[in-house]
Amino acid sequence: MSRLDVEENLKKYTRIDECPVRNIVSRFSGKWSMLILCVLSENSKTRFNELNRAIPDISPKVLSSTLRTLEDEKLVLREIYAEIPPRVEYSLTDKGHSLMPILLSLIEWAVKNRE
């Protein structure tokens, strides 16, 4: 491969708005996003307090913020039920479900290479 080919291949990383790596990292840069997606993938619908109990080392504020981000990315659906007290449930969208095989492959790799 020539030096010109190498430089051409590296250009995609210099285009900040189009860089595929930056795009992924910006979506999942928080340490909780992938964990929340994994918890939601194992349940059809999950309430906020259930998520908070499942991930005891996340604060309610950070959980709420991360869920909002995942909702903005169209990975998580938030459903509010008109009850007293109000009930809110979270679930994965089709887009969120489509991401899970990739996350599960990454988890599998991490388990195999734990050392």
C-alpha positions, 0 to 999 in steps of 0.5 A: 500500500502506498503512502498516498493510499494510507493518507487517503484511508486516514482522511475519514477520521479527520472529518469530525462530523462524518467520522464513524468512530467519533459518531459511535463514541459520542453516542455511547461515551457515558459508562452507563449506556451500554449497561442500560441497553443490556438490562432493557434487552432482557425485559420487555418493559422496565420501570425506572426504579427497577433499572435503578435497582438492577444498576445500584451504582448509578445515581437516579440523576445519571440514570435519568439523563442517560435514559433521555439521551438513549431516547433522543437517539431513538434506542429507548422508548419511554411510555407514560401511563395516566395512572395515579401515581404515574407509571413510566416504563422503558423498552428498547425500540427496533433500532435498540434491538438491532444494536444488541447483537453488536453489543453482545459480540463486544461483551463476548469479546471482553469476556474472552479477553478479560485478562 
